[in-house]
Amino acid sequence: MTSKLLCAAFILAALTLSITFSLQPDQQKVLLVSFDGFRWDYLYRVPTPHFHYVMKYGVHVKQVTNIFITKTYPNHYTLVTGLFAENHGIVANDMFDPILNKSFSLDTMNIYDSEFWEEATPIWITNQKAGHTSGAAMWPGTDVKIHESFPTHYMLYNESVSFEERVAKIIEWFTSKEPINLGLLYWEDPDDMGHHLGPDSPLMGPVISDIDNKLGYLIQMLKKANLWNTLNLIITSDHGMTQCSEERVIELDQYLDKEHYLLIDQSPVAAILPKEGKFDEVYEALAHAHPNMTVYKKEEIPERWHYKYNTRVQPIIAVADEGWYILQNKSEGLMCEYVTIISSHSASLCAKVDVMDNKALYLLVE
Protein backbone atom coordinates (compact mmCIF):
# COMPACT_ATOMS: atom_id res chain seq x y z
CA MET A 1 0.00 0.00 0.00
CA THR A 2 2.96 2.23 -0.70
CA SER A 3 2.74 4.64 -3.60
CA LYS A 4 5.32 6.45 -5.67
CA LEU A 5 2.72 9.00 -6.78
CA LEU A 6 3.37 11.43 -4.02
CA CYS A 7 4.24 14.97 -3.16
CA ALA A 8 7.53 16.62 -4.02
CA ALA A 9 9.62 18.37 -1.42
CA PHE A 10 12.39 20.69 -2.45
CA ILE A 11 14.83 22.27 -0.05
CA LEU A 12 16.99 25.23 -0.95
CA ALA A 13 19.52 26.35 1.62
CA ALA A 14 20.95 29.78 0.86
CA LEU A 15 23.10 30.43 3.90
CA THR A 16 25.20 33.58 3.92
CA LEU A 17 26.66 36.02 6.40
CA SER A 18 24.70 38.95 4.99
CA ILE A 19 22.80 40.91 7.63
CA THR A 20 21.26 43.58 5.42
CA PHE A 21 17.77 43.24 6.85
CA SER A 22 18.41 41.65 10.22
CA LEU A 23 18.38 43.51 13.49
CA GLN A 24 20.30 40.57 14.98
CA PRO A 25 23.40 39.90 12.83
CA ASP A 26 23.54 36.19 13.67
CA GLN A 27 19.82 35.57 13.29
CA GLN A 28 18.99 33.15 10.50
CA LYS A 29 15.90 33.83 8.40
CA VAL A 30 13.66 31.07 7.01
CA LEU A 31 10.86 31.11 4.45
CA LEU A 32 8.79 27.90 4.26
CA VAL A 33 6.67 27.57 1.10
CA SER A 34 4.05 24.89 0.36
CA PHE A 35 2.48 24.20 -3.02
CA ASP A 36 -0.45 22.02 -2.02
CA GLY A 37 -0.66 18.60 -3.68
CA PHE A 38 2.54 18.91 -5.73
CA ARG A 39 3.18 15.32 -6.77
CA TRP A 40 6.81 14.21 -7.10
CA ASP A 41 6.69 13.57 -10.84
CA TYR A 42 5.20 16.96 -11.67
CA LEU A 43 8.83 18.15 -11.68
CA TYR A 44 9.43 16.15 -14.84
CA ARG A 45 6.00 16.18 -16.51
CA VAL A 46 6.70 19.48 -18.27
CA PRO A 47 9.70 21.84 -18.26
CA THR A 48 10.08 23.35 -14.76
CA PRO A 49 13.16 25.58 -15.10
CA HIS A 50 12.67 27.43 -11.83
CA PHE A 51 12.34 24.25 -9.79
CA HIS A 52 15.41 22.91 -11.54
CA TYR A 53 17.27 26.12 -10.79
CA VAL A 54 16.60 25.46 -7.12
CA MET A 55 17.64 21.84 -7.59
CA LYS A 56 20.91 22.85 -9.26
CA TYR A 57 21.99 25.45 -6.73
CA GLY A 58 20.27 24.14 -3.61
CA VAL A 59 19.44 20.85 -1.94
CA HIS A 60 17.01 18.21 -3.24
CA VAL A 61 15.67 15.41 -1.05
CA LYS A 62 14.74 12.41 -3.17
CA GLN A 63 12.05 11.01 -0.89
CA VAL A 64 9.75 12.46 1.73
CA THR A 65 7.59 10.24 3.93
CA ASN A 66 4.39 11.95 5.02
CA ILE A 67 2.28 11.14 8.04
CA PHE A 68 -0.94 9.13 8.03
CA ILE A 69 -3.26 10.50 6.79
CA THR A 70 -1.75 12.60 4.02
CA LYS A 71 -4.39 15.27 3.79
CA THR A 72 -3.91 19.02 3.77
CA TYR A 73 -4.51 20.05 7.36
CA PRO A 74 -2.88 17.11 9.19
CA ASN A 75 0.31 17.34 7.13
CA HIS A 76 0.61 21.10 7.18
CA TYR A 77 0.33 21.01 10.98
CA THR A 78 2.98 18.27 11.09
CA LEU A 79 5.32 20.49 9.07
CA VAL A 80 5.10 23.23 11.71
CA THR A 81 4.97 21.06 14.86
CA GLY A 82 7.15 18.05 14.01
CA LEU A 83 4.46 15.70 15.36
CA PHE A 84 2.27 12.88 14.12
CA ALA A 85 -1.45 13.61 13.77
CA GLU A 86 -2.32 11.58 16.87
CA ASN A 87 -0.02 13.90 18.84
CA HIS A 88 -0.87 17.30 17.38
CA GLY A 89 -4.62 16.61 17.18
CA ILE A 90 -5.41 17.66 13.61
CA VAL A 91 -6.19 14.12 12.51
CA ALA A 92 -8.18 14.94 9.34
CA ASN A 93 -9.67 17.76 7.30
CA ASP A 94 -13.03 16.91 8.88
CA MET A 95 -13.20 15.83 12.52
CA PHE A 96 -15.51 15.26 15.44
CA ASP A 97 -14.23 15.53 19.00
CA PRO A 98 -16.45 13.50 21.37
CA ILE A 99 -15.01 15.20 24.47
CA LEU A 100 -15.56 18.72 23.19
CA ASN A 101 -18.72 17.58 21.37
CA LYS A 102 -17.63 19.79 18.47
CA SER A 103 -16.98 19.36 14.77
CA PHE A 104 -14.17 20.69 12.57
CA SER A 105 -14.69 20.90 8.82
CA LEU A 106 -12.42 22.17 6.09
CA ASP A 107 -15.32 22.03 3.63
CA THR A 108 -17.33 24.56 5.63
CA MET A 109 -14.25 26.43 6.94
CA ASN A 110 -15.44 25.65 10.46
CA ILE A 111 -11.82 25.51 11.57
CA TYR A 112 -11.33 28.47 13.88
CA ASP A 113 -12.06 26.81 17.23
CA SER A 114 -8.79 27.14 19.15
CA GLU A 115 -9.41 23.95 21.12
CA PHE A 116 -8.81 21.81 18.05
CA TRP A 117 -5.33 23.27 17.56
CA GLU A 118 -4.00 23.41 21.10
CA GLU A 119 -2.76 19.86 21.53
CA ALA A 120 0.50 21.14 20.04
CA THR A 121 2.48 24.37 19.73
CA PRO A 122 3.30 25.45 16.16
CA ILE A 123 6.69 26.84 15.32
CA TRP A 124 5.58 30.47 14.95
CA ILE A 125 4.58 30.52 18.62
CA THR A 126 7.86 28.89 19.65
CA ASN A 127 9.70 31.45 17.53
CA GLN A 128 7.87 34.35 19.14
CA LYS A 129 8.39 33.02 22.66
CA ALA A 130 12.10 33.13 21.86
CA GLY A 131 11.79 36.85 21.20
CA HIS A 132 11.54 36.75 17.40
CA THR A 133 8.77 37.66 14.95
CA SER A 134 6.86 35.59 12.40
CA GLY A 135 4.77 36.24 9.30
CA ALA A 136 2.29 33.90 7.62
CA ALA A 137 0.56 34.24 4.25
CA MET A 138 -2.39 31.83 4.28
CA TRP A 139 -0.55 28.87 5.83
CA PRO A 140 -3.20 26.54 7.33
CA GLY A 141 -3.83 27.37 10.97
CA THR A 142 -1.96 30.66 11.08
CA ASP A 143 -5.13 32.73 11.26
CA VAL A 144 -6.36 30.73 14.26
CA LYS A 145 -5.74 31.91 17.82
CA ILE A 146 -3.64 29.13 19.32
CA HIS A 147 -2.55 29.27 22.98
CA GLU A 148 -3.78 32.87 23.05
CA SER A 149 -1.44 33.83 20.22
CA PHE A 150 -1.34 34.58 16.50
CA PRO A 151 1.73 35.00 14.29
CA THR A 152 3.19 38.51 14.61
CA HIS A 153 1.87 39.20 11.10
CA TYR A 154 -0.66 37.08 9.25
CA MET A 155 -3.30 37.15 6.54
CA LEU A 156 -6.84 35.95 7.14
CA TYR A 157 -7.43 33.00 4.84
CA ASN A 158 -8.99 34.03 1.55
CA GLU A 159 -8.51 31.75 -1.44
CA SER A 160 -9.13 34.64 -3.84
CA VAL A 161 -5.97 36.48 -2.72
CA SER A 162 -3.40 36.09 -5.49
CA PHE A 163 0.00 34.47 -5.12
CA GLU A 164 1.60 37.80 -5.98
CA GLU A 165 -0.23 39.55 -3.13
CA ARG A 166 0.86 36.86 -0.71
CA VAL A 167 4.49 37.19 -1.84
CA ALA A 168 4.28 40.98 -1.46
CA LYS A 169 3.25 40.61 2.17
CA ILE A 170 6.06 38.16 2.88
CA ILE A 171 8.60 40.56 1.31
CA GLU A 172 7.15 43.47 3.29
CA TRP A 173 7.48 41.59 6.57
CA PHE A 174 11.04 40.44 5.87
CA THR A 175 12.18 43.97 4.95
CA SER A 176 10.37 46.06 7.56
CA LYS A 177 12.15 48.03 10.29
CA GLU A 178 11.39 45.14 12.63
CA PRO A 179 11.79 42.23 10.21
CA ILE A 180 10.49 38.75 10.71
CA ASN A 181 12.93 35.85 10.87
CA LEU A 182 10.30 33.21 10.01
CA GLY A 183 7.89 33.35 7.07
CA LEU A 184 5.30 30.82 5.90
CA LEU A 185 3.67 30.95 2.45
CA TYR A 186 0.90 28.67 1.14
CA TRP A 187 -0.64 28.24 -2.32
CA GLU A 188 -3.67 26.04 -3.08
CA ASP A 189 -2.49 24.66 -6.42
CA PRO A 190 -1.78 22.26 -7.98
CA ASP A 191 -4.12 20.52 -5.51
CA ASP A 192 -7.25 22.43 -6.52
CA MET A 193 -6.78 21.74 -10.22
CA GLY A 194 -5.64 18.18 -9.55
CA HIS A 195 -8.99 17.50 -7.90
CA HIS A 196 -10.81 19.05 -10.84
CA LEU A 197 -8.83 17.57 -13.74
CA GLY A 198 -7.23 14.46 -12.27
CA PRO A 199 -3.46 14.31 -11.75
CA ASP A 200 -2.81 12.25 -14.89
CA SER A 201 -4.72 14.58 -17.19
CA PRO A 202 -2.68 16.27 -19.95
CA LEU A 203 -4.42 19.47 -18.86
CA MET A 204 -2.30 19.42 -15.70
CA GLY A 205 0.70 20.44 -17.82
CA PRO A 206 -0.23 24.15 -17.91
CA VAL A 207 -1.08 24.02 -14.18
CA ILE A 208 2.39 22.69 -13.36
CA SER A 209 3.97 25.32 -15.62
CA ASP A 210 2.03 27.99 -13.76
CA ILE A 211 3.36 26.74 -10.41
CA ASP A 212 6.89 26.85 -11.81
CA ASN A 213 6.30 30.42 -12.97
CA LYS A 214 5.06 31.32 -9.51
CA LEU A 215 8.23 29.94 -8.00
CA GLY A 216 10.17 32.01 -10.54
CA TYR A 217 8.23 35.10 -9.45
CA LEU A 218 9.03 34.40 -5.80
CA ILE A 219 12.74 34.03 -6.60
CA GLN A 220 12.65 37.26 -8.63
CA MET A 221 11.01 39.21 -5.81
CA LEU A 222 13.41 37.82 -3.19
CA LYS A 223 16.35 38.90 -5.34
CA LYS A 224 14.83 42.32 -5.98
CA ALA A 225 14.45 42.82 -2.21
CA ASN A 226 18.06 41.67 -1.60
CA LEU A 227 16.73 38.71 0.37
CA TRP A 228 17.83 35.88 -1.90
CA ASN A 229 21.26 35.61 -0.28
CA THR A 230 20.11 36.33 3.25
CA LEU A 231 17.51 33.69 4.00
CA ASN A 232 16.91 29.95 3.88
CA LEU A 233 14.17 28.98 1.44
CA ILE A 234 12.35 25.66 1.92
CA ILE A 235 9.89 24.57 -0.77
CA THR A 236 7.68 21.58 -0.03
CA SER A 237 4.22 20.07 -0.32
CA ASP A 238 1.83 18.13 1.88
CA HIS A 239 0.72 15.17 -0.25
CA GLY A 240 0.46 13.76 -3.75
CA MET A 241 -2.47 12.52 -5.78
CA THR A 242 -3.42 9.38 -7.72
CA GLN A 243 -5.92 9.09 -10.53
CA CYS A 244 -9.17 7.31 -9.77
CA SER A 245 -12.33 6.72 -11.78
CA GLU A 246 -16.05 6.19 -11.43
CA GLU A 247 -15.40 2.48 -11.91
CA ARG A 248 -13.33 2.36 -8.71
CA VAL A 249 -15.83 3.68 -6.18
CA ILE A 250 -16.92 2.01 -2.95
CA GLU A 251 -20.41 3.09 -1.89
CA LEU A 252 -21.08 2.50 1.78
CA ASP A 253 -24.84 2.59 1.14
CA GLN A 254 -24.52 -0.77 -0.61
CA TYR A 255 -23.46 -2.42 2.63
CA LEU A 256 -24.84 -0.36 5.45
CA ASP A 257 -27.92 1.56 6.58
CA LYS A 258 -26.91 5.25 6.64
CA GLU A 259 -29.11 5.75 9.70
CA HIS A 260 -26.72 3.61 11.74
CA TYR A 261 -23.62 5.82 11.52
CA LEU A 262 -22.15 9.22 10.72
CA LEU A 263 -19.47 9.58 8.06
CA ILE A 264 -17.15 12.14 9.64
CA ASP A 265 -14.42 12.16 6.98
CA GLN A 266 -14.33 10.39 3.64
CA SER A 267 -11.88 8.91 1.18
CA PRO A 268 -9.26 7.67 1.10
CA VAL A 269 -9.61 7.12 4.85
CA ALA A 270 -13.27 7.11 5.84
CA ALA A 271 -13.83 8.02 9.49
CA ILE A 272 -16.97 6.28 10.73
CA LEU A 273 -18.85 7.04 13.94
CA PRO A 274 -21.49 4.35 14.64
CA LYS A 275 -24.59 5.51 16.44
CA GLU A 276 -25.20 4.32 19.98
CA GLY A 277 -25.59 0.56 20.14
CA LYS A 278 -24.70 0.07 16.46
CA PHE A 279 -20.92 -0.42 16.64
CA ASP A 280 -20.88 -4.20 16.12
CA GLU A 281 -23.48 -4.07 13.38
CA VAL A 282 -21.60 -1.36 11.49
CA TYR A 283 -18.24 -3.04 11.84
CA GLU A 284 -19.49 -6.47 10.80
CA ALA A 285 -21.26 -5.02 7.77
CA LEU A 286 -18.11 -3.29 6.55
CA ALA A 287 -15.30 -5.60 7.67
CA HIS A 288 -15.36 -7.76 4.53
CA ALA A 289 -17.62 -5.67 2.36
CA HIS A 290 -15.21 -4.87 -0.47
CA PRO A 291 -11.86 -6.36 -1.55
CA ASN A 292 -10.37 -2.89 -2.08
CA MET A 293 -11.32 -1.54 1.35
CA THR A 294 -9.69 -2.49 4.65
CA VAL A 295 -11.67 -1.76 7.80
CA TYR A 296 -10.11 -1.28 11.25
CA LYS A 297 -11.46 -0.89 14.73
CA LYS A 298 -9.67 2.06 16.29
CA GLU A 299 -7.67 -0.14 18.66
CA GLU A 300 -6.52 -2.29 15.70
CA ILE A 301 -5.06 0.55 13.63
CA PRO A 302 -1.43 -0.37 12.89
CA GLU A 303 1.04 1.18 15.32
CA ARG A 304 3.32 2.25 12.46
CA TRP A 305 0.72 4.77 11.35
CA HIS A 306 0.84 6.61 14.70
CA TYR A 307 -2.85 7.34 14.37
CA LYS A 308 -4.97 5.63 17.00
CA TYR A 309 -4.08 7.46 20.22
CA ASN A 310 -6.33 10.46 19.88
CA THR A 311 -9.99 10.90 20.77
CA ARG A 312 -10.69 12.52 17.38
CA VAL A 313 -9.85 9.30 15.55
CA GLN A 314 -13.23 7.65 15.07
CA PRO A 315 -14.13 4.16 16.38
CA ILE A 316 -13.94 2.68 12.87
CA ILE A 317 -11.82 3.72 9.89
CA ALA A 318 -12.06 2.29 6.37
CA VAL A 319 -8.98 2.56 4.17
CA ALA A 320 -9.29 2.44 0.39
CA ASP A 321 -6.69 0.83 -1.84
CA GLU A 322 -4.76 3.16 -4.07
CA GLY A 323 -6.92 4.53 -6.87
CA TRP A 324 -10.18 3.65 -5.09
CA TYR A 325 -12.60 6.06 -3.49
CA ILE A 326 -14.98 5.64 -0.54
CA LEU A 327 -18.20 7.64 -0.27
CA GLN A 328 -21.69 7.15 1.07
CA ASN A 329 -23.27 7.06 -2.39
CA LYS A 330 -22.46 8.35 -5.85
CA SER A 331 -25.14 11.02 -5.65
CA GLU A 332 -22.74 12.96 -3.43
CA GLY A 333 -20.45 13.44 -6.42
CA LEU A 334 -17.01 11.99 -6.94
CA MET A 335 -13.90 14.09 -6.39
CA CYS A 336 -11.62 11.83 -8.35
CA GLU A 337 -8.43 11.95 -6.37
CA TYR A 338 -6.41 9.86 -4.03
CA VAL A 339 -4.13 11.14 -1.34
CA THR A 340 -1.56 8.53 -0.45
CA ILE A 341 -2.46 6.96 2.85
CA ILE A 342 0.41 5.15 4.36
CA SER A 343 3.63 6.70 3.11
CA SER A 344 4.56 9.45 0.70
CA HIS A 345 7.81 9.14 -1.16
CA SER A 346 8.87 12.16 -3.14
CA ALA A 347 11.68 13.48 -5.23
CA SER A 348 13.99 15.85 -3.43
CA LEU A 349 17.21 17.81 -3.73
CA CYS A 350 20.23 16.77 -1.73
CA ALA A 351 23.44 15.09 -2.81
CA LYS A 352 23.76 13.28 0.51
CA VAL A 353 20.19 12.92 1.78
CA ASP A 354 18.00 10.37 0.00
CA VAL A 355 15.10 9.99 2.45
CA MET A 356 13.47 12.48 4.80
CA ASP A 357 10.47 12.22 7.11
CA ASN A 358 8.24 15.25 6.68
CA LYS A 359 8.37 15.78 10.45
CA ALA A 360 12.10 16.40 9.98
CA LEU A 361 11.31 19.50 7.93
CA TYR A 362 10.24 21.04 11.22
CA LEU A 363 13.81 20.63 12.48
CA LEU A 364 15.16 22.39 9.38
CA VAL A 365 12.85 25.34 10.01
CA GLU A 366 13.60 25.36 13.71
Secondary structure, 3 states (H helix, E strand, C coil): CCECCCECCEEECCCCCCCCCCCCCCCCCEEEEEECCCECCHHHHCCCHHHHHHHHHCEECCEEECCCCCCHHHHHHHHHHCCCHHHHCCCCCEEEECCCCEEEECCCCECCCHHHCCCCCCHHHHHHHCCCCEEEECCCCCCCCECCECCCEECCCCCCCCHHHHHHHHHHHHCCCCCCCEEEEEECCCHHHHHHHCCCCCCHHHHHHHHHHHHHHHHHHHHHCCCCCCCEEEEECCCCCCCCCCCCEEEHHHCCCHHHEEEEECCCEEEEEECCCCHHHHHHHHHCCCCCEEEEEHHHCCHHHCCCCCCCCCCEEEEECCCCEEECCHHHCCCCCCCCCCCECCCCECCCCCEEECCHHHHHHC
